[in-house]
């Protein structure tokens, strides 16, 4: 999947794609958002859920540079399984 193709989809289509084919990895809270990280076809996708409005505001393909915020959640013990 190319980033340009994914980003051109509507929010609803992105949500359906992630719900159907994505694999949930991790969630973090960042300011007013709960960000859910999914993997899909060797890509990472972030779903930004606004905690105050209780709505998904955006779904984007994450660059590898943006994954640093998840590093504190990785437990070496779980990688050995």
Buried (B, 14 or more C-beta within 10 A) or exposed (E): EEEEEBEEEEEEEBBEBBEEEBEEBEEBEEEEBBBBBBBBEEBBBBBBBBEEEEEBEEBBBBEEEBBEBBEEEEEEEEEEE
